Amino acid sequence: MIFSDAGGTGRSYQAAQTAVNQKRRRHYLLEPGWRADNAIQGLGRTHRAAQVSAPYFRVCTTDVHGEKRFTSTIARRLDTLGALTKGQRETASQGMFRAEDNLESPIARGCLRGLFRDIVTGRDAVMGLDQFTAWTGLKLTTQEGQMLDELPPIQRFLNRILALPIAMQNLLFSDFMERIRSATERARAAGTLDVGLEELRGDSLKAGAPETLCVDARTGAVTSLIPITVETELTYQTVGAVMAGLRKYVPMQNTSSGKVALIAPAPRHVFDDLGEFSLERRIVRPVGESWMEEGKFGRSQWEPITDARLRSLWDAEVAELPSRSVEELYLLTGLILPIWRDIPGTTSRIYRARCEGGETYLGRALTAGEAGVLRSRFIEVDVADAEAVYAAVVEGGQRVEIAGGLSLALRRVASQKRLEISGADRATLDWLRSLGCFTEIHQFTLRAFVPYGEGAGTLGILRKIVGASENAEAA
């Protein structure tokens, strides 16, 4: 069935529970139109309430890469419409479009500046400056050969690409899209990609018992930590597939670690959110890809090897990699805005987790370490538990009162982190020394410290201190 704009309103074609044919619909978008509200009407014909399954949307394009400019406009407008009407960007686009499909995003603008700079400098560019200027009519440099401060906007660049011969626009656009894809993956890995609400993905999600952190005194709203175990089956690209897609990349081995990788033959200009640029190389390994600053790459131990050696070492490394990953994380749910500034970590990504037991949770994801820090800030510490005291002091930054008038806190002394015990008299200091603590004089004051650091036996000494203090107080 084919329906036009006139047939896109007032009719239902979804896999309804009352329909005879309840097979999953496949909805092909040939011309979604420039108006986002009309596109929503068309998508809504096959994606409606009381359906057995959601449709499978297919956006149809040709092998003329310049046409992605139109798909990008639809993606941007649908996301904007979703943000206005539902408060959530991906609501309107139904998840059809990826972050890299939007060619007018801040990431795309930064990649375009990087492309322009590479064309001007002749570094890793698909065409020279004179050829680019002659075919597109876009001016990138001054009469003195310096790069312009005000470069052509991305909309003008996309429109000019459409006027190029097919082979030339495919070459230029492929390079531009590869930059966007790499930059998007970098932002996603760093946790700085703004994608709104994300789905926590994995082959198996299992939730533990919620742990109450705090309760709001006025509303009674609860803030909880929910442990979630995410199991995922891992797959790795074959070396043949990677080499076929990166023909110009150089096979290399790190003489220090023995690892192998395909590395870009030349660095690229990369722009950050502030407009600052740097030269970085892309490194593709069996476990994924990363980027290295050019100066650091020059000082590294990467050396070229033959294709045959790369294939052998790549396959050997893949054979030793695990087939499944098990990740333990925590989801902070409930009332979290009042404690937002107290939440540790550098990312603020919000996830929806659909667990095996049928539970669905919405909240901010934390690692086990970050959850321990947050827990120590809100949950009363059991001073008889050495592990709890250690986590509260070291991870949570608290000052914990131990029985017997002693207190434990993490201090910086002589530019080093020290676990200091305060409140001890001279007799208690001798007892602490017998347990393994040590004393030092700083600014004419005698201070006591618990050994701290790798191999210091900190927990063993703390167990003796809190155990003896508890017995003394009980007596």
N, C-alpha and C positions, 0 to 999 in steps of 0.2 A: 504494500500500500504506500502511496506517495501522497502527502498532503502539503499544501502551500500555506501561506500566511492566512488566507481566508479559511482554510480547513484546520487551523491551529487553535481554534477557540470553540468551546462548547461541546466538545466530543471527548470520549474516553476510550483509550486503546490499551490500557494497562492490563497486566495479567491479573485481572480481578478474581476474587474468590467465587464470584457468581458466573464467571465466563466459562464457556465450554473448553476453549483453548487456554490453558493456564501455563503454557511454556514461557520461558523467560523471553522478554521482548528484546530485540536488537534494534536500536534507534540510530539511523545514520543521518548525520548532519551534513547536508550538501551546501546549503547557504543559510547559516543561522541568522543573517541580517545584522545590521549595524546597531539596531536598538535593542538594548538588553532586556527591556520589559517584553518585547515581542518574542525574543529568544526564550525567555522564561515560559511564556504561554505555550510555545511549541514543545519544550521539554516536559511541560506538565501534562501533556496528552498521554504519555506513556508512563509517567511516574506519579501515581496518585494514591490516595488512601485505599485501604481494604484490598491490597494487592498481595498475591502469593510471593512474588519476588520482584526486586527492583530491576529496571531495564539496564541493558548494557549499551552505553552511549559510544558511538563511533564518530569521530570528527574526520571527515574526508578531505584530504588535500592531495595535490599532485606532486610530482618530483621537481616542480619549480619552487625552489626554496624561498623565493621572495614572497610567495603566497602566505607564508607563516606570519607575515605582517598583519594579515586580516584576522587570523586565528588569535594572535596576540591581543588585538583590539577587543575581540569578543571576550577573551579571558579577563582582561582588565576591567571591562565594563560590568561583567557578571559579578566579579568579586566586589566591585564598588557597590553594586545594587544589593548584594547580600549583606554588606556591612551597614548599609543604610536601613534596610528593612528588617533584618534579623539580628543585627549586632554581631554577626559572624561572617567573615569574608567568604569562606568556601560554601556557605549555605546555598547561594544562588547558582554557583557553577556545578553543584552536585558532585564535586570531586573529579570532574573530567580533566581539569587542567592542572599541570604541575607548576611549581614556582618558576621554573625556567621557561615556561611557555609565555610568561608576561615579558615582552621585549621592551617595555617602557618602565620597568621597575628601577629603583636605585642601583641594584646590582648590575642591571643591563647598562645603565648609563656609565657606571664605573668601568665596565668591560669595553664600552665603546671608546672611552678616553684612552684606555690601554691599547686598543686596536689602532687608533689614530696616532698615538705616540710611536708604536712599532712601525707603522707605515712611514712616518716622517724620518725616523732614525734608520730604517731599513733592517731592523732587527726582527727576525722571525715573522715577517710579513708575507702575505700571499701575493701581493703586488707592490710595485714601486710607487713612489709619491707622484711622479709625473703621469704614470698610467692611471692612477686613481683619480687625480685631478682632471685629466682629460675626459675620462668616461663619465664621472659623476658630476663634474662641475662644482665640487665642494672644495673650498679653499681651506687649507690646514696650516699654512705658514705665512709669515710676513715676507716682505721683499728681501730681508736680510737672511731668510732661511730659518728663523726662529718659529717655534710652534705658537699658534695663536692662543691667547688666554680664553677668548670666547670662541669655542669650537661649534660646528654645526650641531643643532639639536638632534636627538635620536629620531624624531618623527621625519625630519627632512632626509636623514640618512636612509631610513627604511624606504621612503618614497623613491629616492634616487636609485636604489638597488633594483627596483622593479623595472627600470628603464634599461638595465644592462642586458647584454646577451645572456642566454640561459646558462651556458657553461661558466661564464665569468661571475654571474650573480650567485650561482651555486657554490663556487669556490670561496667567494668572499663571505657569503652568509654561513657556510659550514664552519669557517674559522671563527666567526662571531658567535655562533651558537655553542661551539665547543668552549669558548671562553666563559660564556654564561653558565654552562653546565658545571664547569670546574669551580667557578666562583660560588655557585649555589651549593655544591657539595661541601666546599670549604666552610661556608657559613653554617650549613646544617651540622657538620661535624663539630664546629666550635660552639654550637648552641645559640648563635646570633641570628639565625634565619627566622624572620617573623612570619610564621605560617598560621597564627591563631591557634585554635584548638586542634591538637593532634591525637591520633589514635595510637595507643600503645600496642605495638605489633609484636607477635611472636606465635610460634606453633602451639604453645601452651602457656596460659596465664593462670596462676593459682594464688589466691589471696589468703592471708592469715587473719588472725583475730585483730580487730582494730584496737589501738592503744590511745586512750584519751590523754591529750596533752594539757588542755586547759578548757575552761568553761566561762563564757562571757557572763559577767555578774549582772548585767542589765537585761539581756535577751535570753540567756540560758543556752545560746548556740554553742555547739561543741566543736573543738578542733582536734582532729585525730590523725594518727599515723597508722597506715595500713601496709604491712609487709606484703610484697608481691614477688613471686618467683616467675621469671620469664625464661622459658626454654625455647630455643630456636635451632632448627637444623641448618647447618652451615654448608654452603656450596662455594666453590672457588673456580675462577675462570681458568681455562686451559691456556698454556703458554702459546699455543698456536693461534688461538682466537685473539689474544692480546697483541701478539706481534702483527697479525694481519690488520688490526685496526690502528696500529701505531707504527707504520712502516719506517718513518723517519727517526724514531726514537733509538737511542744507543743502548745496547746491552752492557750492563756494568755489574761489578761485584765490589762489595765493601770489604777491603782487605782486613779490616779490624773485626767485623762481626761475621763475615763470611756470607752475608745475605746478598741476593741478586735482585736486580730491578731493571726496568726499562726507563731511561731518563731522557727528558727532552733535550734535543741537540743544542738549544739556545734558550736563555732565559726570556721571560715575558714581563712586560710592565703590568703591574697589578696596583690598582687604586683601592684605598680603604675608604671608610665612610667620611673621613675628614678631607678627602681629596688628595692625600699624600700618596705618592707612588713609590714602589720598590721593584727590584728585579728578582724574580723567583723562578725556580725550575720545578717542573712537575715530575714526581717520582712515582712510578706505578709498580707495585709489588704484589705478590700472591694474596696478601691480606687486605689490599686496598691501595689507595693512592694518597700521597701527601705532597707538600710543597716545601721547598727549602730556599732560603734567601741566598742570592748568588754569592755573596762574600763567604758565607758559611759553607756553601757547596765547594768553593775553591779550596777551602782548608780541610775538607773531608777526605776520606780514604777511598772514594769511589774510583775504580779504574775500569777501562773498557775490557770486554771479553768477547769471545766468539759466540755466534748464534747457537752453535752446538752445545757449548758449555752452559749457556743460559738455559737452554731447554732441559739439560740434564739436572742442573741444580734447582731449577724452578720446580720440576716434577718431584724431586726428592723432598723439597721443603713442603710442598702441598701434601705429600704422603704422610708427613709427620704432624700436620695440623689437625686439630680436633674436628670431629664431624658434627658435634652439637655444642652449643654454649648455654650455660645456666647463669643467669644474672639475678642477683638479689638486690632489689631496690625498695624504696618506700614511697608511698603516695600520701602527701599531706592534703587532707580533705577537710571539708566543713568550713568554718569561719577562719579564713587565713589572711584577709586584708589587714586587720588590726596588728598582726605580728609579721607583716610582710618584710619589714626592715630587719627583723631578727632572724630571718631564714637564711642559713648559710648557703654558699654556692654562687657560681658566676652566671648560671642560666636561670631563666624564669619561665620555662616551657610548661604549658598546661596540657595534661593528657586525659583522655578518656580510656579507662581500662575495662574491657569486657572479659570477666574471668570465667573459668570453666563451670563454677557452681551456679552461674546465671547472674551473679552480682555485677553491677556496673558502678564504677567509681569515677569521680572527676576530681582532679587535683594536680598539685605540683609535684613532680618527681624529684626524689632525693636519693643520693647514694647512702650506703650504710653508715659511712663516716659522717656525712652531713646530718643524717637522722640522729646519730648519737650526740652530735653537738647541740641540735635543737632540743632533744630530749633532756639533756643535762641543764638546759636553761629554764625549763618549765616544770619538770618533775622533781619532787623533793628527793634528795640524795640519801640513800641508806648508808650511813657512816660506818656501818659494820661490814659493808661490802667493799673490799679494796678495789675491785674492778670498777664499781660504780663511782667511787671517789676519784679514781684515776681519770675516768672518762669525763667527769664533771670539771675537773681542774684542767686537764691537758686539752681536751677537745672543746669543752664548753666555756673555758676561761673563767670558771667560778672560783670563789674563795670558800673552801669548805671547812666548817667548824668540826673538829674531831673532839671526841670526849676527852676530858682531862685538861681542858683549857687550851689545847693545841689547835692550830689552824694550818691548812695547807693551801698554797697558791703558786701559780706559775709566774715567775719574775724574770726580768732581764737584768743580769748582773755581769758587768764587764763584757758587754756585747754578746752574752750567751744566755740561753734560756736555762733557768734553774728552778727546781721544785723546792721551795723554801717552807720550812716549818717555823711558825711563829708562836710565841707564848710560852716558851720553855725556860724554866729556871736552870740554875747550874746543875742541880742533881738530875734533872730531866735530860740535860744535854749529855751527861755521861751515859745515861741509859740509851739515848738515841745513837750515840757513837757505838755502843755495844751491839746495836741492831744492824749496823752497816752505814749509818749516816755520817756525814762529815761536817766540820765547822770551819769557817773562815772569818777573818776580820776585815770588814769593809767600812771605811770612814769611821774608824775607832769603835766600831760596833761588832760584837761577836754574833754571827748569824749561822743558823743550822740549815743544812740542805740534804735532800734525799737524792742519791745518785740517779741521774736522768740521762737517757740516751740508749743507743743500741748496745745490748749486752751488759747493761748496768744492773739488772736484777731489780728494777724499780718496784714491780708488783710484789715480789717476795718480801721486800722490806716493808712495803705498805701493809701487807697482810699481818706481819708481826706487830706493827704499830697499832692498827685499828683493833686487832685481837686483844692485845694487852690492855689498851685503853678501855675496851668494852668490859673486860673482866674486872679491871680496877673499879670502874663505875658501879658495876653490879655488886661488888663487895662493899 
